[in-house]
């Protein structure tokens, strides 16, 4: 059931991790790879130079997307020259390991999400017909709001979005206890506060290792409250 909890937590983020989290994970993987292939000081300097070169290409406003892509491909074709043959083999092994792990995690999430959809459909029996209709309507409206550029929204649309969110919050509060008890009955009873503490401990350790400010996870990247989980569970598409 642990995987189900993880999927539901991901759902509380809108079924995706934010860009800040993704950046942090990528930098952590790079740090681990550099540690395992045991770079020399000279190699570390060359790696930093390579990183700076990539950033210069990415930030070059005079280059088109295709030109940047071609340049990066060319640069990457030469990057292995920095590593010894043994280090290249270690790097390939690490990449293969990460690829396999991603595939397994993706499969686990897909299977867990299917189970959650079944649970969500089952939970409909506890929701009144009127509230089911309201939820169905809100599901479509909130999805549309999410896909709309707020800078392009009229004041009337902003007021409507605020009203829809307020109505959804009201429904979440109404069914919060029932949702949490239902999930507990299904075995998804691991404390969210415990998951938050685990995450914050990891963040603290990363800070102690001297992570740069840009690689730290801010408040937006932390686990949301139980109330937010209830909202996402209620808004889930069910079978």
Secondary structure, 3 states (H helix, E strand, C coil): CHHHHHHHHHHCCCCCCCHHHHHHHHHHHHHHHHHHCCCCHHHHHHHHHHHHHHHHHHHCCCCCHHHHHHHHHHHHHHHHHHCCHHHHHHHHHHHHHHHHHHHHHHHHHHHHHHHHHHHHHHHHHHCCHHHHHHHHHHHHHHHHHHCCCHHHCCHHHHHHHHHHHHHHHHHHHHHHHHHHHHHHHCCCCCCHHHHHHHHHHHHHHHHHCCCCHHHCCCHHHCCCCHHHHHHHHHHCCCC
